[in-house]
């Protein structure tokens, strides 16, 4: 799971950074995510923080099983074109 903050909504109250400082921190005006990838033990905490965020600025999403750029994700045409000559 990945955590995100919508900077257009964030009010900079610091609730998330105070509650879970290993994932969130405060910038000058807004909170920011310092570690987007969450451990299983942090997932529930982020869900609670997102629910309690007064600005509703925190969201999260599930990871893709095969992130872009992972091995086996691309067909390398330059390699295959050389082999077929």
C-alpha positions in Angstrom: 0.0 0.0 0.0 1.2 3.5 -0.8 0.3 6.7 1.1 -0.4 10.0 -0.6 -1.2 13.6 0.4 -3.2 15.9 -1.7 -1.4 19.2 -1.3 -4.3 21.2 -2.6 -6.4 20.0 0.3 -3.8 19.7 3.1 -4.3 22.4 5.8 -0.9 21.8 7.4 -2.4 20.9 10.8 0.3 18.3 11.5 -2.0 15.6 12.7 -0.6 12.9 10.4 3.1 13.8 11.2 2.4 13.8 15.0 0.6 10.5 14.8 2.8 8.6 12.4 6.2 10.4 12.0 7.9 7.4 10.3 5.5 8.0 7.3 4.6 11.7 7.4 6.5 14.9 8.2 5.6 18.6 8.1 7.0 20.9 5.5 6.8 24.6 5.8 3.1 24.7 4.8 1.9 21.2 4.2 2.5 17.6 5.4 4.5 15.3 3.1 5.0 11.6 2.8 8.5 10.6 3.8 8.0 6.9 3.0 5.2 6.1 0.7 5.5 2.3 0.8 3.9 1.1 4.0 4.6 -2.0 6.1 1.6 -4.2 6.9 1.6 -3.0 10.5 1.4 0.7 9.3 -1.5 0.2 6.9 -4.2 0.2 9.5 -2.7 3.3 11.1 -2.7 5.2 7.8 -6.3 4.2 7.1 -7.3 5.7 10.5 -5.2 8.8 10.0 -6.8 9.3 6.5 -10.3 8.9 8.0 -9.5 11.4 10.8 -7.7 14.0 8.6 -9.7 17.2 9.0 -8.9 18.3 5.4 -9.4 14.8 3.9 -6.0 15.2 2.2 -4.6 11.7 2.9 -5.3 8.8 0.6 -3.7 5.4 -0.1 -3.7 2.9 -2.9 -2.8 -0.7 -3.3 0.4 -1.6 -5.0 0.4 -3.0 -8.5 1.5 -6.7 -8.6 4.0 -5.9 -11.4 5.3 -2.3 -11.2 6.2 -0.7 -14.5 9.8 -1.4 -15.5 9.9 -4.8 -13.7 11.7 -7.7 -15.4 9.4 -9.5 -17.8 7.2 -6.4 -18.2 8.5 -5.2 -21.6 9.1 -6.7 -25.0 12.5 -5.5 -26.1 12.0 -4.9 -29.8 15.6 -3.8 -30.5 16.9 -7.1 -29.1 14.3 -9.2 -31.0 14.8 -7.3 -34.3 18.5 -8.1 -34.2 17.8 -11.8 -33.5 15.4 -12.1 -36.4 17.9 -10.9 -39.1 
